[in-house]
């Protein structure tokens, strides 16, 4: 009998002993090893095994009690179920959670996504060699202050008293390299890159190293720019970061809590340029860490959020779906309150044809934003406004010297709806990032304030 099947039988027996008629359990475990290096020496090696189990019990008045534990032996399981049962007397009286109506539907079979972890010594050696090669790419690169190589084994499960049971396991490895360069009489510059794959042997370490080096080198010999309105190109990472920052636009729980600029009546409204489409697609083939079900046991899917600029759907848990007469989308997580969060955003060009196909090698006086910073402080999601420092370049073609000049310091500011509706081109080439898939996106008339 598998461990999850054994847990199911134990939970059923304990629940019967305690007189509990209805319960569910969600849990996950993470087994991780990681390494960091500094100046040719091992800085830190760590190993961790983390477990998180959430137990919900429905009491006699149908309200829900919830508790969490890391102990799932029979004694620990009994204590958790008993605690949740006692807590159910104090559960919420309105919008009481229930089992997801989709918990009995089949999930996508993702096959075997596990891999054997490599020895920690291999992690250290790979990272030391990457640091050495990165430092050798340019004399201005003096250090790689932030770096890490890790590998994780993740197991997840969901079960309930009506017989539902889901489980899955996956492995993945990731590396990040963030280098620092210095020039005389100039501010230090930095640049980084990240890669993820199923196992250490498949990691594109060379590609990560090359990208990190090219970014920091491209920020040398920076210059000031003039404050004004510019045609702006967002890198895939930068555009995804601002979409995530304003993801409350699509979050049904935020909408019901009146913590969003959207309302239930917003569906069907044009909120962006007709050139843009956006989906939440956890099972995208390039999502190495993708899972097949959410914390409520609902199968994840492909949720179209924006089609040709028009808002089509919201992201739902089973609770918000019931309240808004919709279907759960596989974006729920159970806790003291069932919450909603995006899984894996995918930005793409719609079927609408742009007036012009833009290209950076033909650009004139265009700002290319590589990375948005201070998102935690510079985004006012309930007002729709943002003011964010960024790293990027002023681009003027590609057939002249200094056609791409790093910007010393600058801030971009505006309104999220203005930004979305001012998109004039969505490039066809997509890039896979840790948070989603997106192309470069061109937006006209954005305000850029140059730093002092």
Protein Blocks (a to p, Z undefined) as FASTA:
>chain_A
ZZklmmmmmmmmmmmmnopabdcdddddddddddddeehiafbdcdddddddddddddfk
opacddddfbfcfklmmmmmmmmmmmmmmmcfehpacddfklmpccddebjabdcdddfk
lmmmmmmmmmmmmmmmpmklmbdfbgcddddddddddddfeopacddddddddddddddd
ddehiacdddddddddfblklpcfklmmmmmmmmmmmmgoiacddeddddddddfklmmm
mmmmmmmmmmmklmmnopafbdfklgopafbdfkbccdddfklmklmkbcfbdfkopacd
dddfbgghiafbdcddfklmmmnopadehiaccdfbdcdddfbdcddddfbdcfbdcdfk
lgghiacdfbdghklmmpcfknopacddddddddehjkbghkbccdfbdcddddfklmmm
mpcbdcfbdcddfkbccdddddehiacdddZZ
